[in-house]
């Protein structure tokens, strides 16, 4: 499996874990990463886990009742340096008993990856690019606007 495929799989793993409500393992993906948010820069798994626990609504089923769809992943790999960058789009769909199925937000991720001991991991993520915000009242515990 090539580097670009492994990196895309990390993006998809993030979406899979988030949609499963497995915030601990989502945060673990960013254990050695710097994350730019609308409120500043966070480093490591613990601050990301705390951010998600404070902001993401988890339903009795144990999930946020979302589907994160990641598309348009443009991966650039520097094999010699063991680094890569990726620009991608995301769209979050949600359906709850009080919200019919709809896209609740869309934006972009800009990620940096490093290869460590033969495996790719997140090094940086710019989480601040929310381009479109719909009804996020059932997804987030805080008000958000694009």
N, C-alpha and C positions, 0 to 999 in steps of 0.2 A: 504494500500500500504506500503510495507516495505521500510526501510531506503535505501537499495541499489538501489531500483527502483526509489525512489525520487531523489537520487544523479545522477543516469544515466539520468533522465529526465532533470536535470539542464544542463548536458552536451549537450543534444539534443536541449534544449531551446536556449543555446548559439549559436549553429549551425544555428538554424532556424532564430534567430534574425539577425545574421551576414549576412546570405544569403538574408534576406529581406532588407538589408541596414539600419536597425534600430540601428544605432551605439549608440544612446543615451541609449536605453534599454539594449543593450549588455553591455555597460559600467556600467549600474546600477547593473548588476549581480555581479560586482566586487567592489561595493561601500565600503566594509569593508575588502578588500583583498590586500595582497601584491603580486605583479606580478613580477617575474624574467624575464627580456627580455635580448636579446643579448647586450643591452646597459646599464644594471644595474637593479635596483629594483624600481618599481613604486608602489604607494599606493593610492587606492581609484578610484572612477569613473572618476573624472575630468582628471587626467593624461592619463588614458586609452582612454577616448574619444578623447582627443587631439592627442594622438599617432595614433589612427585609422583614424581620420579626415585628418591627415597629410600624411598617408601612403596608405590608401585603396582607389582605384579608384572606384568612384560611377558613374554609367552610367545614361543617361537621364531617364531611367525607374525607377531610384531610388534605384537600387540594384548593387552589384558588379558583377552580372551575374555569381555567383559561387554556388556550392553545397558542403558544408562541411560535410563529412561523418566521423562519429566517431565510432570506433569499438574497440574490444578487451578490453572493460572496465573491469578492475579488481578492485573491490571495497572491501575495508576492513573497517568494522564499529566497533568502540568501543562504544557500547551503553551506558556503564556506564559513560565514559568521555564525551559523546556527540560530538565525533569527528569521522572523517573518512578520509581515503586516497583513491585515485584512480589513477591508471595508465591506459592510453588509447592511442590508435593510432588515427591519423586523416589523411585524404586524402582530398585535395581540388580539385574539378573538376571545369572547367570553359569553357565557350563557348561565343564568342563575334563575331560581324561581321568580325573581322580580325583574329580570332583564332578559329579553329575547336575544338569541344569538346575534352578535354584531361585533364589528371591529371596534375596540375601545381605545386603541392608540397605535401609532406607527412612528418609526424613527429610524435612526442609523446607529450602528456600532462601529467604532474605529478601534481595532485591537492590535496589540503587539504580542508576539509569541517568542519564546526561546526554547531551544532544544536542550534538554538537561538529561544526561545519562540515557540518551537515545530516544527520549520521549518529549513531545511538545507540551508546553503549558502556557497559560496566560501570563504575560508579564505586565501588560497595561490594558486598560479598557477605558474609553471615553463613553460614559453612560449619560452624558448630558444632552444628547441630540434627540430630543422628543420633538418631532415635526408636526404631528397631528394628534390631538387629544379629543376623544369623544366622551362618552359617559363612563368615567372611571370610578364612580361612586360605589360600585359593587366589587371593584378590584383592589382599590387602595383605601387605606384608613385615613388619608390626608387629602386635601384638595390639591389638584394639579391642573395646570393649563399649559398649552403649547405656546 
